[in-house]
C-alpha cells in the first residue's frame, strides 16, 4: 500500500483504509505485470494516477483498478 501514498499526495486525494489497501495492492500488481524493475518514474506515476482517478470515481474492485492502470499504458493485460 505504501508505494501509492506519494501519488495520493500529488493528486490531493484522501481515501479510507479499505480503499487504500485495494488501491495499493492494485498498484503493486500493475507494476509487477510490467516487470516493474527499470520502469521510469513517469510509468509508475501514470499507473498510480489512473488508479487514483478510478477510485475517486468510486471503483473499489482490485482487478478493475489494476487493469485500468495497465490500460492507461496501452497494455491489454489481466491482473490477479
N, C-alpha and C positions, 0 to 999 in steps of 0.2 A: 504494500500500500504506500509506503513512504516515497517510492520513486515518483509518484504522480503529484505529490504535495507541492513542489516548486512551481509546477504549471498551474495549479489551483490559484496560487497567489498572483501569478501573472494574469490570469483570467478573472481575477476578483470574484471568485466563486466560493461558496460555502455549502457544504453538504453534511448530512448526518453520518454517524459512524458506519451504519449499514451500507449506505451508498458509497462511502469512501472505500470500504472493503471490496465491494464488487468492482468499482472503477479501478482500484489499484491492481487487482488480480487480472482484469481485462487488459490493462496497460502492459503488465509483465508478460502476459500470454502473447499479446500482439508483437512485442519486441522479440520474444523467442521464436515466433513464427517467421520472423525475418532474420533469424540468426543475429541477434542484436549486437554481437561483437563487431565493432568497427562502423556501426551506423552513425552518420553525422548527427549532430545536435538537432538540426532542423527536422530530420526524420522523426526523432523522438518527440519533438515539440508538436509536429503536425498530428501525430498519433494521439498524444495526450490531449491536445485541444479539441480534437474530434470527439474523444470520449467525454470530455467535459461538456461540450456543446450538446451531445446526445443526452447526457444525464440532466442537464438543465432543462431539456425538453421533456423530462420525465422517464427516460429509458433507464431501467434497472436490471435488465437481463444481461448476464455475463457475456453470452455468445454474441448478442446483438451489439454490445459495446465494443467488444474485441474486433468483430468483423467490420464495424463502422470505421475503426481506426485503420485497419488494413485497406479498406475500400478507398479511404482518403488518399492512399498512395497508389491507387490503381491496381491493388492486389485483390484477386478473387480467391482468397484462401479462407478455409474454415478454421475456427478456433475450437478449443475444447479438448 
